[in-house]
Amino acid sequence: MSSDPARRSPWTSIRNRVVAVLLTLAVVTAGVLVWLTSDSRATHAETTDGEPRPLAMPDDVPERFAEAWRAPSAATPRPVTDGASVVTGDGGTVTGRDPLSGQERWRYERDRELCTVSDAWSTAMALYERHSPAGDWCSEVTQLDMATGERTAQRNGNAELGTRLIDDGSHAVTTGENLLNVWSQNLVRTMEYGQVPAPVEPGRQPRPGCDYGSVAVASGKIGVIERCDDDATDRLTVFGTTNTVDGETKSDEPNVFFTTLLDSENARVVALVDRHESDENDYLVAVAFGDAKKLAIYDGNGNKTAQYSLDLPAAALTSDPEGRVEPVARTGSGVYWSAGASTIALDTKNLRPRWTLHGTTGTGTLFAGELVLPIRGGLAVIDEPSGEVERTISVDRGNDGGAENGDEGSLAGPIRLAAAGPVLFEQRGGTLVALR
């Protein structure tokens, strides 16, 4: 008696084999398509090993400076440096460079345009554009180690086009006309303020329909000028970078310290300073009024405590600052505010104007222990307490109306300074220039 033939495998038929091959091809094709459109494929990163040492600052400001190197850097509103490295941002590429030579140390490149690059807690913070049917945002936030170029954190957010990144040492704020976002050092969003896209719980924002004129941050507090349809004048509001209720972080529910209507529709917040760390209400806010050429000081309860006249020309302070951030530089003893073609020194203790120097062309920096400010045709070394010009140094910037040709000329934009050891950096529009 013969036994039954063995059962045939279902995969031995030609039809089933064809189906299996087609399924395999479909899976492979889907994987390739995901890879082709992924952020990983669109990212090129070259890192480096080692930790460059901060460069030693010279004992004195030299008698002359010459250009050492330059690089395109349209995404950096000011020089980005930690004293050992300098970072440029242009197109979709963030580059870490040697301050002395400009030689590339590391590179992080994407197929998206950069919105802005800034430095916070010794890292380079890069915001990239993202365009979608839901809108255009600066939504890709990437944190890079400034020494090595290693990516240390990455998140998605909803910063508006034209944003700037400012920080208080603990939190970074993205500015915008209708929305502000706050990020911690590990890129966790701790606060949203304004017109939040797709809010989880409506009604948590105090005034979501307002426009913002200017923003400043210090010591866990954010000051913003609001313009709301129901208000006759501008409004000053100060709120916290975080809000914790019963141990839970309320990132969509701002903790507002105060809000007050101002005397003008042409206001701009210049600076915030803390007077005592033990009392969260003991801080001051400086607000400038362009039409009246006044600087008013408000305390932590929103009360005006002082007001000063500003020695500025009529054309100054006629519009909101670029990126909604006033150009200021800080030292241990002063806040140096670039207001048009003038620099106003504010005392860090009470924000009282100490002096005004006309003829400057941007924000300065400390170099060899001296305050250095950009002027037409060069640099001015300033006595910090008095504002007196100790000496000037000629710098060839081309046709900038410098002293060497005597004409009025015109700059492409304000110059912003920073230093790394013996190198003085000038951000001139979309170009970073190193001087030695």
C-alpha positions in Angstrom: 0.0 0.0 0.0 1.5 3.2 -1.2 1.7 6.3 1.1 0.3 9.7 0.1 2.7 12.1 -1.6 4.2 14.8 0.7 2.2 18.0 1.0 3.5 20.7 -1.3 4.8 24.0 0.2 2.5 26.9 -0.7 5.7 28.8 -1.9 6.5 26.3 -4.6 3.9 27.7 -7.0 5.1 30.4 -9.5 2.3 32.8 -8.5 3.2 32.7 -4.8 6.8 33.3 -5.5 6.0 36.3 -7.6 3.8 37.7 -4.8 6.7 37.2 -2.3 9.1 39.0 -4.5 6.7 41.9 -5.1 6.1 42.2 -1.3 9.9 42.3 -0.7 10.4 44.9 -3.3 7.6 47.0 -1.8 9.1 46.9 1.6 12.6 47.8 0.3 11.2 50.6 -1.8 9.3 52.0 1.2 12.4 51.9 3.2 14.4 53.7 0.5 11.8 56.4 0.2 11.8 57.0 4.0 15.6 57.2 3.9 15.6 59.6 0.9 13.2 62.0 2.6 14.5 61.6 6.1 16.3 64.3 8.1 19.2 62.0 8.6 20.0 61.7 4.9 19.5 65.5 4.5 22.1 66.1 7.3 25.9 66.1 6.9 27.9 66.4 10.0 31.7 66.5 10.4 32.9 66.6 14.1 36.3 66.9 15.7 38.0 65.6 18.8 39.6 67.5 21.5 38.7 70.6 23.5 40.4 73.8 22.3 41.6 76.0 25.1 40.3 79.6 25.5 42.8 82.1 24.0 44.6 84.4 26.3 43.5 88.0 26.2 46.3 90.6 25.5 47.3 93.0 28.3 46.4 96.1 26.2 44.3 97.1 23.3 46.8 97.2 20.3 47.5 100.4 18.5 46.2 99.0 15.2 44.1 96.1 13.8 44.3 94.4 10.5 41.9 91.9 9.0 43.0 88.3 9.7 40.2 86.5 7.9 36.5 86.7 7.0 33.6 84.2 6.4 30.0 84.5 5.3 27.7 84.3 8.3 24.3 85.7 7.4 22.5 83.7 10.1 24.4 85.2 13.1 23.1 88.6 14.2 26.2 89.0 16.3 29.5 87.0 16.6 29.0 83.6 18.2 32.1 82.6 20.3 32.9 81.0 23.7 36.5 82.3 23.7 38.0 79.1 22.3 35.9 78.7 19.1 33.9 80.9 16.8 30.9 79.7 14.9 29.5 81.0 11.6 26.1 80.2 10.1 25.2 80.7 6.4 22.7 79.0 4.1 22.1 75.7 5.8 25.6 75.2 7.3 26.9 75.9 10.8 30.7 75.9 11.0 33.0 75.8 14.0 36.2 77.6 13.3 39.6 78.4 14.8 39.4 82.0 16.0 43.0 82.8 14.9 42.9 81.4 11.4 39.3 80.9 10.5 40.1 77.3 9.6 37.2 74.9 9.8 37.1 72.6 12.8 33.7 71.1 12.4 30.6 71.4 10.2 26.9 70.7 10.5 24.9 71.0 7.3 21.3 70.5 6.4 19.2 70.9 3.2 17.2 73.6 5.0 17.9 77.3 5.4 19.0 78.6 8.8 16.8 81.1 10.5 19.3 82.2 13.1 22.3 80.9 15.1 23.2 82.0 18.6 25.2 80.9 21.6 23.8 79.8 24.9 25.5 77.9 27.8 28.6 77.3 25.6 26.7 75.7 22.8 25.7 76.8 19.3 21.9 77.0 18.9 20.8 76.7 15.3 17.2 77.2 14.2 16.2 75.8 10.7 13.2 76.6 8.6 10.5 74.1 7.9 7.8 74.8 5.2 4.5 72.8 5.3 0.9 73.2 4.3 0.3 74.1 8.0 2.6 77.1 7.7 6.2 78.3 7.6 8.2 78.2 10.8 11.7 78.2 12.2 10.8 74.9 13.9 14.0 72.8 13.8 16.1 73.5 16.9 19.5 71.9 17.0 22.1 72.3 19.8 25.8 71.8 18.9 28.8 71.5 21.1 30.9 74.5 20.2 34.2 72.7 20.6 33.5 69.5 18.7 30.3 70.1 16.7 28.6 67.1 18.3 24.9 67.4 18.3 23.8 67.5 22.0 20.0 68.0 21.6 17.4 68.5 18.9 13.7 69.4 19.1 10.9 70.8 17.0 9.1 74.0 17.9 7.0 76.8 16.5 9.2 79.9 16.3 8.2 82.4 13.7 10.2 83.4 10.6 12.5 86.3 11.4 13.1 85.0 15.0 16.1 85.8 17.2 17.4 83.6 20.0 18.2 85.4 23.3 19.0 83.8 26.7 19.5 84.5 30.3 22.0 81.7 30.9 19.4 79.2 31.9 16.7 79.5 29.3 16.6 80.5 25.6 13.7 82.6 24.1 12.7 82.6 20.4 11.1 86.0 19.5 8.2 86.6 17.2 5.4 89.0 16.2 2.7 86.8 17.8 4.4 83.9 19.6 7.3 83.5 22.1 8.8 80.1 22.9 11.1 79.3 25.9 13.6 76.4 26.0 15.6 74.9 28.8 19.3 73.8 28.4 18.2 70.3 27.4 15.8 71.8 24.8 12.6 71.1 26.7 10.1 73.8 26.0 9.1 75.4 29.3 6.9 78.2 28.2 4.8 79.4 25.3 3.4 82.9 25.1 0.9 84.4 22.6 -0.9 82.8 19.7 -0.2 79.1 20.3 -0.8 76.8 17.3 -3.4 74.2 18.1 -3.6 74.8 21.9 -4.4 71.7 24.0 -6.5 73.7 26.4 -7.8 77.1 25.0 -8.0 80.1 27.3 -4.7 79.7 29.1 -3.0 82.6 27.2 -3.8 86.0 28.7 -3.9 88.0 25.4 -3.3 85.7 22.4 -4.3 88.2 19.7 -1.7 90.9 20.5 1.4 91.8 18.4 4.8 92.1 20.0 7.2 95.0 19.5 10.4 94.0 21.4 11.5 91.4 23.9 14.2 91.1 26.6 15.1 88.3 29.1 17.1 88.2 32.3 17.1 86.0 35.5 14.1 83.9 34.6 11.9 86.8 33.5 10.8 87.9 30.0 9.7 91.5 29.3 7.7 92.1 26.2 6.0 95.1 24.6 2.4 94.1 23.5 0.1 95.9 21.1 -3.5 94.8 21.6 -6.6 96.0 19.7 -8.4 96.8 22.9 -5.6 98.9 24.4 -5.2 102.6 23.6 -1.4 102.4 24.1 1.4 99.9 24.2 1.5 97.4 27.1 4.5 96.2 29.1 4.2 92.6 30.4 6.7 90.6 32.4 6.3 86.8 32.8 8.4 83.8 33.9 10.4 81.5 31.7 8.7 78.6 33.6 5.5 78.0 35.5 5.2 75.1 38.0 1.9 74.5 39.8 1.8 71.6 42.3 5.0 70.1 40.9 3.6 70.2 37.3 5.1 72.3 34.6 2.5 74.5 32.8 4.3 75.3 29.6 1.2 76.8 28.0 0.0 78.8 31.0 2.3 81.8 31.5 3.1 83.0 35.1 2.6 86.8 34.6 4.4 88.9 37.2 2.7 92.1 36.0 1.2 93.8 33.0 0.6 97.5 32.7 -0.5 100.0 30.0 2.2 102.6 29.1 2.1 106.2 28.1 2.9 105.7 24.4 2.3 103.6 21.4 6.0 103.7 20.4 7.6 101.8 23.3 10.5 99.3 23.3 11.8 97.2 26.2 15.6 97.7 26.5 16.8 95.7 29.5 15.8 93.8 32.7 18.0 93.6 35.8 17.6 91.8 39.1 18.5 93.7 42.3 18.2 90.9 44.8 18.0 87.3 43.9 16.0 86.4 47.1 13.0 88.4 46.0 11.5 87.6 42.6 9.7 91.0 42.5 12.8 93.1 43.2 13.9 93.7 39.6 13.8 96.6 37.2 12.8 97.0 33.5 14.0 99.8 31.2 11.5 100.9 28.5 12.3 103.6 25.9 9.7 105.8 24.3 10.8 106.8 20.8 8.3 109.7 20.3 9.2 111.4 23.6 12.9 110.4 23.7 12.4 109.2 27.2 13.6 106.1 29.2 11.3 105.0 31.9 12.2 102.5 34.7 9.5 100.1 36.1 9.8 98.0 39.2 8.6 94.4 39.7 5.0 95.6 40.5 4.7 97.5 37.2 5.2 101.0 38.8 7.2 103.6 37.1 10.0 104.6 39.5 12.1 106.9 37.3 12.2 108.6 34.0 15.1 110.1 32.1 15.5 112.2 28.9 17.5 110.7 26.1 20.0 112.7 24.1 19.1 111.2 20.7 18.3 112.7 17.3 14.8 112.8 16.1 15.3 109.9 13.7 16.3 107.5 16.4 13.9 104.9 17.8 11.3 105.3 15.0 10.7 101.6 14.5 10.9 98.3 16.3 14.3 96.7 16.5 15.3 94.1 14.0 14.3 90.6 15.3 12.4 92.4 18.1 15.5 92.6 20.3 17.3 95.8 21.2 21.0 95.6 20.5 22.7 95.7 23.9 26.1 94.5 25.2 26.7 93.8 28.9 29.7 94.0 31.2 29.9 93.7 35.0 29.2 97.4 35.5 27.1 98.4 32.5 24.4 97.7 29.9 25.5 99.4 26.6 22.6 100.0 24.4 23.1 100.8 20.7 20.3 103.3 19.8 20.8 104.2 16.2 24.1 106.1 15.8 24.5 106.5 19.6 25.5 104.3 22.5 23.8 104.8 25.8 25.4 103.4 29.0 22.9 102.1 31.6 24.0 101.3 35.2 23.4 97.6 36.0 22.1 98.4 39.5 19.3 100.8 38.6 19.3 101.1 34.8 20.0 104.9 35.1 21.7 106.4 32.0 25.3 107.2 32.8 26.4 108.7 29.5 25.7 108.9 25.8 28.3 108.7 23.1 27.3 109.8 19.6 28.8 108.5 16.3 28.9 104.8 17.2 27.8 102.2 14.7 26.7 99.2 16.9 27.4 97.3 20.1 30.7 97.0 21.7 32.6 94.4 23.9 35.3 94.2 26.5 38.7 93.7 25.0 41.9 93.6 27.1 39.8 94.9 30.0 38.7 98.0 28.0 35.3 98.8 26.5 35.7 99.0 22.7 32.9 100.4 20.5 32.6 100.4 16.7 32.7 103.9 15.1 32.9 105.0 11.5 36.3 104.2 10.1 37.4 102.2 13.1 37.1 101.6 16.9 36.9 103.7 20.0 38.4 102.7 23.3 36.1 104.0 26.0 36.6 104.8 29.7 33.6 102.8 31.1 32.7 105.0 34.1 32.7 108.4 32.2 32.2 107.4 28.6 35.2 109.5 27.5 37.0 108.3 24.3 40.5 107.5 25.3 41.7 106.8 21.8 40.5 105.7 18.4 41.9 103.0 16.1 41.5 103.0 12.4 40.0 100.0 10.7 39.6 99.7 7.0 36.1 98.5 6.3 35.9 99.7 2.7 33.5 102.6 2.0 31.9 102.9 5.4 32.3 106.6 5.7 35.5 106.2 7.7 37.9 108.9 8.9 40.3 108.2 6.1 38.1 109.6 3.3 36.1 112.0 5.4 32.7 111.4 3.7 29.5 110.4 5.4 29.3 107.1 3.6 26.9 104.4 4.7 27.2 101.1 6.5 25.4 98.0 5.3 24.1 97.7 8.8 25.2 98.0 12.5 28.4 96.4 13.6 28.5 94.1 16.6 31.7 93.1 18.4 32.9 90.1 20.4 36.3 88.9 21.3 38.2 85.6 21.7 41.7 86.1 23.1 43.7 88.5 20.8 41.0 88.3 18.1 38.3 91.0 17.8 35.3 89.9 15.8 33.0 92.3 13.8 29.7 91.1 12.6 29.1 93.3 9.5 25.8 92.4 8.0 26.1 88.9 6.6 29.8 88.7 7.1 32.0 87.8 10.1 35.4 89.6 10.1 38.3 88.7 12.4 40.7 91.5 13.3 44.1 91.2 15.0 
